[in-house]
């Protein structure tokens, strides 16, 4: 998206795009305030696509974490960046799409596969929002060797003039406030927390930040397993949509104890089971590779622990088996909309 004006500040070559981003390594628990250099700073972990806004003297481009130019996928964010982000700036953040009061990864993903002619309709039907959490350059000056504390101050100054769809991600040094976010933001589809050291410099390609995913238990219907029914290695979970059992995800590998508990209550499926004989190894049972699916009678309810990342009601990441719920019937489990 051209925006050249003579005299505007330009960017160092390695910030002209694509831009290498800092990454986060997973941890199981929220770290204490002293866990990282300079003290921890806690932010929500948004369920979207990582997106870097690169606003040079001659153009405005949006780059993915993998180095893909996504400017044509998010023209609404690009237009907002032209209007509200000064030339010579590089902003790191996440692009999300809201569906009512919850983040909707499915609506976001529609942008990625749509033909160029459909993007305008998708923008009108489900506008994107951009949540900024770091500033890598301002006025053409590389800020990556400055502390997070200094970069955040510059970002807050920049974002004070913003209007939607650009917004500033919340940040706190108060671990109790972070715990409240971790709990209270989950219904909106926020995946957990990202934790950063206040005195840390921006380290492209390195996992010096931490991420903590929010998990809660829910009930699913056992529709199949990977492996033999007497020694299942993974649960393939289902939920009902308009009376039809659909795949909503699979579990992480079962421990021997979990496999024994599950196998004890499963029975082979009859000929009317709606699922195929093989299932893909990718998300939602897709992908090029497939493995045999052992179908079981969908009469067993299982409690699983799952994170907040959903797409059209389907879990995007593996679930954790918790226990068989012999006290529940499949009719007791809420179906998909």
Secondary structure as GFF3:
##gff-version 3
##sequence-region A 1 337
A	DSSP	three_ten_helix	13	15	.	.	.	ID=ss1
A	DSSP	beta_strand	23	26	.	.	.	ID=ss2
A	DSSP	beta_strand	40	45	.	.	.	ID=ss3
A	DSSP	beta_strand	49	55	.	.	.	ID=ss4
A	DSSP	beta_strand	60	64	.	.	.	ID=ss5
A	DSSP	alpha_helix	75	84	.	.	.	ID=ss6
A	DSSP	beta_strand	89	99	.	.	.	ID=ss7
A	DSSP	beta_strand	102	103	.	.	.	ID=ss8
A	DSSP	alpha_helix	105	113	.	.	.	ID=ss9
A	DSSP	three_ten_helix	116	118	.	.	.	ID=ss10
A	DSSP	alpha_helix	119	125	.	.	.	ID=ss11
A	DSSP	beta_strand	128	138	.	.	.	ID=ss12
A	DSSP	beta_strand	141	142	.	.	.	ID=ss13
A	DSSP	alpha_helix	148	159	.	.	.	ID=ss14
A	DSSP	beta_strand	166	168	.	.	.	ID=ss15
A	DSSP	alpha_helix	175	184	.	.	.	ID=ss16
A	DSSP	three_ten_helix	186	188	.	.	.	ID=ss17
A	DSSP	beta_strand	192	197	.	.	.	ID=ss18
A	DSSP	beta_strand	207	213	.	.	.	ID=ss19
A	DSSP	beta_strand	215	226	.	.	.	ID=ss20
A	DSSP	beta_strand	234	241	.	.	.	ID=ss21
A	DSSP	beta_strand	244	250	.	.	.	ID=ss22
A	DSSP	alpha_helix	256	263	.	.	.	ID=ss23
A	DSSP	beta_strand	278	280	.	.	.	ID=ss24
A	DSSP	three_ten_helix	283	285	.	.	.	ID=ss25
A	DSSP	beta_strand	290	292	.	.	.	ID=ss26
A	DSSP	beta_strand	294	295	.	.	.	ID=ss27
A	DSSP	beta_strand	301	307	.	.	.	ID=ss28
A	DSSP	beta_strand	310	311	.	.	.	ID=ss29
A	DSSP	beta_strand	314	315	.	.	.	ID=ss30
A	DSSP	beta_strand	320	324	.	.	.	ID=ss31
A	DSSP	three_ten_helix	330	332	.	.	.	ID=ss32
###
